[in-house]
Amino acid sequence: MKKILFIISGSISAYKSLDLLKDLIKNKFDINVILTKSGQKFLTPLSLSSLINKEIHTDIFSKKESADHMKHINLTRNSDLIVVCPASANIIAKLSNGYADDLASTTLAASNKKIFIVPAMNKKMWENPANKKNIKELKLRGIKIIGPINGSLACGEIGFGKMEDIKVIKKEINNFFILKKNIKGKKILITAGPTIEPIDPVRYLSNFSSGKQGYEIANCAYTYGAETILITGPTNIEAPEVNKIIKVESAKQMFNESMSICKKYGSIDIAFLTAAVSDWKINKTEKKYKKNENIFKQIKFTENKDILHMISNLKKSRPKIVCGFAAETSSLINNARKKLINKNCDFIFANKISKKFNPMGNDFNEISVIGKNNQKKWGKMTKKKIAEKIIQEVSLYLN
């Protein structure tokens, strides 16, 4: 059963949500509704209750509320998706800034599910700098904004602020559940972050990878219901919620853990090897090198095992789809395609490193997708959005 929690806020477009709810119920969606205090100025709990044949939630406190039955927690935990439709400037501001002063905002603050926002408001409210800032913040968090569109507004003005067409909203909801169906229960392995190679007890060799793109892929896979295993090098960002997380430091440790997971599970569906693994290791000394020592004559580099190549060429326990990542300063497409062929990958996701734009440590990325029979370029977008597009792209081939 596909479960959606609808939050209807105070907007004259609230009546349009009735048609969307009717259609979803007709198509066997399980719907719960929160109606805000201002939303009740446009729709009544009774009219909505008769439509969905369920209690409409309006107040965070009720007679049923108890210490082990918390409405704002249960409503989100028992849903697959939350849709705020229509979303007023007020509820957008609450969500963006962490306000939790009623059932709707408290539920959103406590949510661990994907959230869709469908704005509807006067054009000047939409263009207000504070609202624009709030929308930007929500996008960075991976919250999907559907609309608004340009058109005639209820106030008599014309401009952006009109609620998106019901057909478009329905399509976005269906796309979410198609992807969830494709990914749910699949075993997905992600490697992320840098590795570090010790030189002596106080120094090491590493790179500028932040782990953000790999973490976002792990977060997206888990959100859509995949059994998600993350192997991560040292990072300074909060780890995503996944089924299993393994922390490593060196390339050797990452190699051993990656091979162990592939052999243990035997049927990994997708491997996203996003980690920036050190190509070389150094024979570590137990004594700190002094400044006046000529360490370049003493340090010897040894090539690390190629994790991507080794996993992609496993005979018995190769993941069904192996995705590599490439960071290049020149000849991006040619180098990425060579990597795809030489390492026997199914996909390479390549990003260019330049003075103009460097995705390392950035919240944004710009990706070129290289497949065996296709190639495309995605424009600059948040790493959260890139992660979702990557999952969508690969899941089509998996299924």
C-alpha positions as CSV (number, residue, x, y, z in Angstrom):
1,M,0.0,0.0,0.0
2,K,1.3,3.4,-1.0
3,K,0.9,5.8,2.0
4,I,0.9,9.6,1.8
5,L,0.5,12.1,4.6
6,F,-1.1,15.3,3.2
7,I,-0.7,18.6,4.9
8,I,-3.2,21.3,3.8
9,S,-2.3,24.8,4.9
10,G,-4.0,28.1,4.6
11,S,-4.3,29.0,0.9
12,I,-7.3,29.8,-1.3
13,S,-5.9,27.0,-3.5
14,A,-6.8,24.4,-0.8
15,Y,-9.9,23.4,-2.7
16,K,-7.8,22.1,-5.5
17,S,-6.2,19.5,-3.3
18,L,-9.7,17.8,-3.1
19,D,-9.4,16.8,-6.8
20,L,-5.9,15.4,-6.2
21,L,-7.1,13.5,-3.1
22,K,-10.0,12.0,-5.0
23,D,-7.8,10.8,-7.8
24,L,-5.2,9.3,-5.4
25,I,-7.9,7.5,-3.4
26,K,-9.4,6.1,-6.6
27,N,-5.9,4.7,-7.4
28,K,-5.7,2.9,-4.0
29,F,-3.4,5.3,-2.2
30,D,-3.7,5.2,1.6
31,I,-4.1,8.9,2.6
32,N,-3.9,10.7,6.0
33,V,-4.6,14.4,6.2
34,I,-3.4,17.2,8.6
35,L,-5.5,20.4,8.2
36,T,-3.9,23.5,9.7
37,K,-5.8,26.1,11.6
38,S,-5.7,28.5,8.7
39,G,-6.5,25.7,6.3
40,Q,-9.8,25.2,8.1
41,K,-10.8,28.7,6.9
42,F,-11.0,27.2,3.4
43,L,-11.9,23.5,4.0
44,T,-13.7,21.8,6.8
45,P,-12.5,18.7,8.6
46,L,-15.9,17.2,8.0
47,S,-15.8,17.6,4.2
48,L,-12.3,16.1,4.1
49,S,-13.2,13.3,6.4
50,S,-16.1,12.2,4.2
51,L,-13.7,12.2,1.2
52,I,-11.0,10.0,2.7
53,N,-13.2,8.2,5.1
54,K,-10.8,8.8,8.0
55,E,-10.3,11.2,10.9
56,I,-8.7,14.5,9.9
57,H,-5.9,15.6,12.2
58,T,-6.0,19.2,13.3
59,D,-4.5,19.4,16.8
60,I,-1.3,18.1,18.2
61,F,-3.1,17.3,21.4
62,S,-6.1,15.0,21.6
63,K,-7.8,12.6,24.0
64,K,-6.0,9.7,22.3
65,E,-2.6,11.3,22.9
66,S,-0.4,9.5,25.4
67,A,3.3,9.1,26.1
68,D,3.5,6.0,23.9
69,H,1.2,7.3,21.2
70,M,2.6,10.6,19.8
71,K,0.6,11.8,16.8
72,H,3.3,14.0,15.2
73,I,5.7,11.1,15.3
74,N,3.4,8.3,14.2
75,L,1.9,10.2,11.3
76,T,5.2,10.6,9.6
77,R,6.6,7.1,10.5
78,N,3.5,5.5,9.1
79,S,3.8,7.3,5.7
80,D,6.0,6.8,2.7
81,L,5.8,10.4,1.5
82,I,4.6,13.8,2.9
83,V,3.0,16.3,0.6
84,V,2.3,19.8,1.7
85,C,-0.4,21.0,-0.7
86,P,-1.0,23.8,-0.9
87,A,2.0,25.2,1.0
88,S,1.6,28.8,2.2
89,A,4.6,31.1,2.8
90,N,4.0,30.7,6.5
91,I,4.4,26.9,6.6
92,I,7.4,27.1,4.2
93,A,9.0,29.6,6.7
94,K,8.3,27.2,9.6
95,L,9.8,24.2,7.9
96,S,12.9,26.2,6.7
97,N,13.6,27.6,10.1
98,G,12.7,24.7,12.3
99,Y,9.5,26.1,13.9
100,A,7.3,23.5,15.6
101,D,4.3,25.2,17.1
102,D,1.4,23.2,15.8
103,L,0.7,19.7,14.5
104,A,1.7,20.3,10.9
105,S,5.0,22.0,11.6
106,T,5.9,19.6,14.5
107,T,5.2,16.6,12.2
108,L,7.4,18.1,9.5
109,A,10.2,18.8,12.0
110,A,10.0,15.2,13.2
111,S,9.8,13.7,9.7
112,N,12.3,11.1,8.4
113,K,10.5,10.8,5.1
114,K,10.7,12.5,1.7
115,I,8.8,15.8,1.6
116,F,7.1,17.5,-1.4
117,I,6.2,21.2,-1.1
118,V,3.5,22.6,-3.5
119,P,3.6,26.4,-3.0
120,A,0.5,28.6,-3.6
121,M,0.5,32.4,-2.8
122,N,0.4,35.9,-4.1
123,K,3.2,36.7,-6.5
124,K,4.8,39.3,-4.2
125,M,4.8,36.8,-1.4
126,W,6.5,34.3,-3.7
127,E,9.1,36.9,-4.7
128,N,9.7,38.1,-1.2
129,P,13.5,37.8,-0.4
130,A,12.7,35.9,2.9
131,N,10.5,33.4,1.0
132,K,13.2,32.9,-1.7
133,K,15.8,32.3,1.0
134,N,13.5,29.7,2.7
135,I,12.9,27.9,-0.6
136,K,16.6,27.8,-1.3
137,E,17.3,26.3,2.1
138,L,14.6,23.6,1.5
139,K,16.1,22.7,-1.8
140,L,19.5,22.3,-0.3
141,R,18.0,19.9,2.2
142,G,16.6,17.8,-0.6
143,I,12.9,18.8,-0.2
144,K,11.2,18.8,-3.6
145,I,9.5,22.0,-4.6
146,I,6.7,21.5,-7.2
147,G,5.7,24.8,-8.8
148,P,4.4,27.4,-8.5
149,I,3.5,28.4,-12.1
150,N,2.7,31.7,-13.8
151,G,-1.0,32.6,-14.2
152,S,-4.0,34.5,-12.9
153,L,-4.1,34.5,-9.1
154,A,-7.1,34.6,-6.8
155,C,-6.3,38.2,-5.8
156,G,-6.7,39.4,-9.4
157,E,-3.0,39.8,-10.1
158,I,-1.0,37.8,-12.7
159,G,2.4,36.2,-12.0
160,F,4.2,33.3,-10.3
161,G,2.4,32.0,-7.2
162,K,-0.4,29.9,-8.8
163,M,-0.5,26.3,-7.6
164,E,1.0,23.7,-10.0
165,D,-1.4,21.8,-12.1
166,I,-2.9,18.7,-10.4
167,K,-1.7,16.4,-13.3
168,V,2.0,17.5,-12.7
169,I,1.7,17.0,-8.9
170,K,0.2,13.5,-9.5
171,K,3.0,12.7,-11.9
172,E,5.7,13.6,-9.4
173,I,4.0,11.5,-6.7
174,N,3.8,8.5,-9.1
175,N,7.4,8.9,-10.1
176,F,8.4,8.8,-6.4
177,F,6.5,5.5,-5.9
178,I,7.9,4.0,-9.1
179,L,11.4,4.7,-7.9
180,K,10.6,3.4,-4.5
181,K,9.2,0.2,-6.0
182,N,12.4,-0.2,-8.2
183,I,14.8,0.3,-5.3
184,K,12.9,-1.1,-2.2
185,G,14.7,-4.1,-0.8
186,K,17.6,-4.0,-3.2
187,K,21.1,-4.3,-1.6
188,I,23.2,-1.3,-2.4
189,L,26.9,-0.7,-1.5
190,I,28.3,2.8,-1.4
191,T,31.9,3.8,-0.7
192,A,32.5,7.4,0.2
193,G,34.9,10.0,1.3
194,P,38.7,10.1,1.1
195,T,41.2,7.5,2.4
196,I,44.4,8.5,4.3
197,E,47.8,6.9,3.9
198,P,50.1,7.4,6.9
199,I,53.6,8.8,6.3
200,D,54.7,8.8,9.9
201,P,52.9,9.0,13.3
202,V,51.7,12.6,12.6
203,R,51.4,13.0,8.8
204,Y,49.5,11.4,6.1
205,L,48.7,11.5,2.3
206,S,45.1,12.2,1.3
207,N,42.8,14.3,-0.9
208,F,40.1,17.0,-0.8
209,S,37.1,14.6,-1.0
210,S,34.4,15.6,1.6
211,G,32.3,12.4,1.2
212,K,29.2,14.6,0.5
213,Q,28.1,13.0,-2.8
214,G,28.5,9.5,-1.6
215,Y,26.6,10.2,1.6
216,E,23.8,11.8,-0.4
217,I,23.6,8.7,-2.5
218,A,23.5,6.5,0.6
219,N,20.8,8.7,2.2
220,C,18.7,8.6,-1.0
221,A,19.0,4.9,-1.4
222,Y,17.9,4.3,2.2
223,T,15.0,6.8,1.9
224,Y,13.6,4.8,-1.0
225,G,13.8,1.6,0.9
226,A,17.1,-0.1,-0.2
227,E,19.2,-2.1,2.1
228,T,22.0,0.3,2.2
229,I,25.6,-0.4,3.2
230,L,28.1,2.5,3.5
231,I,31.8,2.1,3.7
232,T,33.3,5.5,4.5
233,G,36.7,7.1,4.9
234,P,37.3,9.9,7.4
235,T,34.9,12.8,6.9
236,N,33.8,15.9,8.8
237,I,30.1,15.6,8.0
238,E,27.2,13.8,9.7
239,A,26.8,10.2,8.6
240,P,23.5,9.4,6.9
241,E,20.9,7.0,8.3
242,V,21.7,3.6,6.6
243,N,21.3,-0.1,7.4
244,K,25.1,-0.6,8.0
245,I,28.0,1.8,8.2
246,I,31.7,0.7,8.2
247,K,34.3,3.3,9.0
248,V,37.8,2.9,7.5
249,E,40.9,5.0,7.1
250,S,43.3,3.5,4.5
251,A,42.7,2.3,1.0
252,K,43.7,-1.2,2.1
253,Q,41.0,-1.2,4.8
254,M,38.4,0.1,2.3
255,F,39.4,-2.6,-0.2
256,N,39.2,-5.4,2.4
257,E,35.8,-4.2,3.7
258,S,34.4,-3.8,0.1
259,M,35.5,-7.2,-1.0
260,S,34.2,-8.7,2.3
261,I,30.7,-7.2,1.8
262,C,30.5,-8.4,-1.8
263,K,31.4,-11.9,-0.9
264,K,29.3,-11.9,2.3
265,Y,26.1,-10.8,0.5
266,G,26.9,-12.5,-2.7
267,S,24.1,-10.6,-4.5
268,I,24.7,-6.9,-4.2
269,D,22.4,-5.2,-6.7
270,I,24.2,-1.9,-7.1
271,A,27.7,-0.7,-6.1
272,F,28.3,3.1,-6.1
273,L,32.0,3.4,-5.6
274,T,32.2,7.1,-5.0
275,A,35.2,7.2,-2.6
276,A,38.3,9.1,-3.6
277,V,40.7,6.3,-2.9
278,S,44.4,7.1,-2.6
279,D,46.3,5.6,-5.6
280,W,49.5,5.1,-3.5
281,K,50.5,4.1,-0.1
282,I,53.7,4.8,1.8
283,N,55.8,2.6,3.9
284,K,55.0,4.2,7.2
285,T,57.8,4.9,9.7
286,E,57.2,4.7,13.4
287,K,59.5,7.7,13.9
288,K,58.4,11.2,13.0
289,Y,60.5,12.7,10.1
290,K,62.4,15.8,11.1
291,K,62.3,19.0,9.1
292,N,66.0,18.8,8.2
293,E,65.8,15.2,7.0
294,N,65.7,14.6,3.2
295,I,62.5,12.5,3.4
296,F,62.1,12.3,-0.4
297,K,65.0,9.9,-0.5
298,Q,63.5,7.8,2.2
299,I,59.8,7.7,1.3
300,K,58.8,4.9,-1.1
301,F,55.4,4.9,-2.8
302,T,53.6,1.6,-3.5
303,E,50.5,1.4,-5.7
304,N,47.2,0.5,-3.9
305,K,44.9,-2.1,-5.2
306,D,42.2,-0.7,-7.5
307,I,39.0,-1.3,-5.7
308,L,36.8,-0.3,-8.6
309,H,38.6,-2.6,-11.0
310,M,38.7,-5.5,-8.6
311,I,35.0,-5.4,-7.7
312,S,33.9,-4.8,-11.3
313,N,35.8,-7.9,-12.4
314,L,34.7,-10.3,-9.6
315,K,33.6,-13.6,-11.1
316,K,31.2,-15.0,-8.5
317,S,30.1,-12.0,-6.4
318,R,30.2,-9.1,-8.8
319,P,27.4,-6.6,-8.1
320,K,24.7,-6.6,-10.8
321,I,25.6,-2.9,-11.6
322,V,28.9,-1.3,-10.8
323,C,29.1,2.5,-10.9
324,G,32.4,4.3,-10.7
325,F,33.2,8.0,-10.3
326,A,35.8,10.1,-12.0
327,A,37.2,13.5,-11.2
328,E,39.2,15.0,-14.1
329,T,41.0,18.3,-14.8
330,S,41.0,17.7,-18.6
331,S,39.6,15.4,-21.3
332,L,36.7,14.6,-19.0
333,I,34.6,12.4,-21.4
334,N,37.5,10.6,-23.0
335,N,39.1,9.7,-19.7
336,A,35.7,8.7,-18.2
337,R,34.9,6.4,-21.1
338,K,38.4,4.8,-20.9
339,K,37.8,4.2,-17.2
340,L,34.4,2.6,-18.0
341,I,35.9,0.2,-20.5
342,N,39.2,-0.6,-18.8
343,K,37.6,-1.3,-15.5
344,N,34.5,-3.1,-16.8
345,C,32.0,-0.7,-15.2
346,D,28.4,-0.2,-16.1
347,F,28.4,3.5,-15.4
348,I,30.9,6.3,-14.8
349,F,29.7,9.5,-13.2
350,A,32.3,12.1,-14.1
351,N,32.9,15.6,-12.8
352,K,35.4,18.2,-14.0
353,I,37.7,20.0,-11.6
354,S,38.5,23.5,-12.7
355,K,39.1,27.0,-11.3
356,K,35.7,28.0,-12.4
357,F,34.0,25.2,-10.5
358,N,35.3,22.6,-8.1
359,P,32.8,20.1,-6.7
360,M,35.2,18.9,-4.0
361,G,33.7,19.9,-0.6
362,N,30.9,21.7,-2.4
363,D,27.2,21.3,-1.8
364,F,26.7,21.4,-5.6
365,N,27.9,19.2,-8.4
366,E,27.9,19.0,-12.2
367,I,27.9,15.5,-13.6
368,S,28.4,13.8,-17.0
369,V,26.9,10.3,-17.1
370,I,28.8,7.8,-19.2
371,G,27.1,4.5,-19.9
372,K,27.9,1.6,-22.2
373,N,25.4,2.8,-24.8
374,N,24.6,6.3,-23.7
375,Q,26.0,9.6,-22.6
376,K,24.4,12.7,-21.1
377,K,25.3,15.8,-19.1
378,W,23.4,17.2,-16.1
379,G,23.6,20.8,-15.3
380,K,24.8,22.1,-11.9
381,M,22.5,21.1,-9.1
382,T,22.7,20.2,-5.4
383,K,24.4,16.9,-4.5
384,K,21.1,15.8,-3.0
385,K,19.4,16.2,-6.4
386,I,22.3,14.6,-8.2
387,A,22.0,11.6,-5.9
388,E,18.3,11.2,-6.7
389,K,19.0,11.4,-10.4
390,I,21.8,8.9,-10.1
391,I,19.5,6.4,-8.3
392,Q,16.7,7.0,-10.9
393,E,19.1,6.5,-13.8
394,V,20.7,3.3,-12.5
395,S,17.4,1.8,-11.2
396,L,16.0,1.8,-14.7
397,Y,18.8,-0.5,-15.9
398,L,18.5,-2.7,-12.7
399,N,14.9,-3.4,-13.4
